[in-house]
Amino acid sequence: MTAVLDYQQLKADLSKELPGIEIQAESSFLLALPEDIHHVCQYLVSRPLQMDYLTNLTAADYPEYIEIIFHLNSIVNNTAMTLKTRLTDKTNPKMASVVDIWRGAELQEREIYDLFGVVFENHIGLKRIFLWEGFEGYPLRKDFANGH
Amino acid sequence: MAIKTESFILNIGPQHPSTHGVFRLRLILDGEVITDLEPVFGYLHRGIEKLAEGRTYLQDIPFTDRLDYLGSMTNNHAYVMAVEKLAGITVPERAEYIRVILDELQRIASHLAGLGFFLNDLGALQTPLLYMFREREKIVELFDMCSGQRLNYNYYRFGGFVQDLPEEFLPALKKLLDTLPGFIDEYEQLISTNEIVLIRTKGVGVLKRELAINSSAAGPVLRASGVNWDIRRNDPYSIYDRFEFDIPTAQNGDTYDRYMVRIREMRQSVRILRQAVKDLPEGEIMGKAPKLLKPPAGEVYSRIEGPKGELGFYLVSDGTDKPYRWRVRPPCLLNLSALKDMVVGWKVADLMAIFGSIDIVMGEVDR
């Protein structure tokens, strides 16, 4: 059975290993700032946690921010965790790409860019994935008018 | 004197028999050798995630059928299980057994279709495909008996099923289980030691273990690269912890291994099915679930081992009758992440074999 990591413990470890990083431990996820996310991911993928498998990367649009959600697994340790970050600048949302850490992020980041308009800096080829270039707006944003 | 060559772009698809749907492969070629590849998606994008957010939880079940349409039963299961977790709905024992039975039948049906098309792509035109569809047809008939549909079943409900299995289902299933291993032997006789298949698949399109994990590959593609990872065993759901079965893996991560893992998985599915049929209890097939579901505010990520790999649903509820966020974790899309690494250096004809061995369905890739 996949064991979900203890977020309080994880927060304590991260604060020790990466001083200066602001991190929050909620009951079911770890919350980091967008500017720290790359560092946090690098730590998570290294030993001893070895979160080597990016199971799912997605986003959700809320009135105040766009939330980016990472569901991570360690194949070796059979552990799981959820990492989140919140982009409050909804007119120009951007954060560092994690494709250099997990190749599995490549297509999923393109998806988030396509449907939510989040720019992933240093992505190896950030462009729309499902919709055509020139499509106006980001359909999975809640303010996207689609006739509903 | 060396001959000067010039690289050129070749588009395969979006309409091509070997692209398994509307999918475009943009290749850069040096002669026949692939030097770069860019997969181009979106031709089948129907905005299912957006549509689902505008409808009730129950109305979203048919959308799941139309993702991987060769694995509709497992898609149904992954989704209803996520909603059940979100809303705290319990499923009766009999329904859990039926879910395992349908999921494993769906795995076999999906692998049969996948392998048939794979061999078709290799140039074994139609014959193996028709052999595989012969057995898939029997499974489709079983699904037709219980759901009234042959492709998009819409059979699962929150807490159980829309109706119980009909009387003729179990005898037909038992008959199928008696004959299926013989047919799998027959496919193996035809294919596994076939000289042409061996030459065209052994060592071709290797996906190394580290890259398979790093690129979030799932299912048979991941296990063929030597990773013993199966949600049924690593993060058990439903009642999978009650059954004895092995997780087939292979070491080389080549096209042949991906074929072989699927063959061996079908045998394990038969093994699970026999146990499930033997232990299937009588009783209710529907737990207590409100007609208009309003799960409490919260979120869930729930996953199953679908035929193509980890199929997950990330749902966010705001307490209303419609999901606030509805996300599919698509194994077919993520299995394409490492395609470029698998095909660069191989020839165009090998691309078809490699691509066929990943077994994708565009309904799920594009959503």
HADDOCK unambig.tbl for C-alpha pairs under 7 A between the chains (distance, minus, plus):
assign (segid A and resid 1 and name CA) (segid B and resid 234 and name CA) 5.28 0.50 0.50
assign (segid A and resid 1 and name CA) (segid B and resid 235 and name CA) 4.67 0.50 0.50
assign (segid A and resid 1 and name CA) (segid B and resid 236 and name CA) 6.35 0.50 0.50
assign (segid A and resid 2 and name CA) (segid B and resid 234 and name CA) 5.97 0.50 0.50
assign (segid A and resid 2 and name CA) (segid B and resid 235 and name CA) 5.10 0.50 0.50
assign (segid A and resid 52 and name CA) (segid B and resid 213 and name CA) 6.85 0.50 0.50
assign (segid A and resid 52 and name CA) (segid B and resid 214 and name CA) 6.41 0.50 0.50
assign (segid A and resid 53 and name CA) (segid B and resid 213 and name CA) 5.76 0.50 0.50
assign (segid A and resid 53 and name CA) (segid B and resid 214 and name CA) 6.02 0.50 0.50
assign (segid A and resid 53 and name CA) (segid B and resid 216 and name CA) 5.95 0.50 0.50
assign (segid A and resid 54 and name CA) (segid B and resid 216 and name CA) 5.92 0.50 0.50
assign (segid A and resid 55 and name CA) (segid B and resid 216 and name CA) 6.27 0.50 0.50
assign (segid A and resid 56 and name CA) (segid B and resid 329 and name CA) 6.14 0.50 0.50
assign (segid A and resid 60 and name CA) (segid B and resid 325 and name CA) 6.38 0.50 0.50
assign (segid A and resid 102 and name CA) (segid B and resid 214 and name CA) 5.17 0.50 0.50
assign (segid A and resid 102 and name CA) (segid B and resid 215 and name CA) 6.19 0.50 0.50
assign (segid A and resid 103 and name CA) (segid B and resid 214 and name CA) 5.58 0.50 0.50
assign (segid A and resid 103 and name CA) (segid B and resid 215 and name CA) 4.43 0.50 0.50
assign (segid A and resid 104 and name CA) (segid B and resid 214 and name CA) 6.21 0.50 0.50
assign (segid A and resid 104 and name CA) (segid B and resid 215 and name CA) 3.84 0.50 0.50
assign (segid A and resid 104 and name CA) (segid B and resid 216 and name CA) 4.75 0.50 0.50
assign (segid A and resid 104 and name CA) (segid B and resid 334 and name CA) 6.50 0.50 0.50
assign (segid A and resid 104 and name CA) (segid B and resid 337 and name CA) 6.16 0.50 0.50
assign (segid A and resid 107 and name CA) (segid B and resid 337 and name CA) 6.88 0.50 0.50
assign (segid A and resid 129 and name CA) (segid B and resid 41 and name CA) 6.07 0.50 0.50
assign (segid A and resid 129 and name CA) (segid B and resid 42 and name CA) 6.39 0.50 0.50
assign (segid A and resid 130 and name CA) (segid B and resid 41 and name CA) 5.79 0.50 0.50
assign (segid A and resid 130 and name CA) (segid B and resid 42 and name CA) 3.80 0.50 0.50
assign (segid A and resid 130 and name CA) (segid B and resid 45 and name CA) 6.14 0.50 0.50
assign (segid A and resid 130 and name CA) (segid B and resid 366 and name CA) 6.55 0.50 0.50
assign (segid A and resid 131 and name CA) (segid B and resid 42 and name CA) 6.14 0.50 0.50
assign (segid A and resid 140 and name CA) (segid B and resid 50 and name CA) 6.07 0.50 0.50
assign (segid A and resid 148 and name CA) (segid B and resid 54 and name CA) 6.54 0.50 0.50
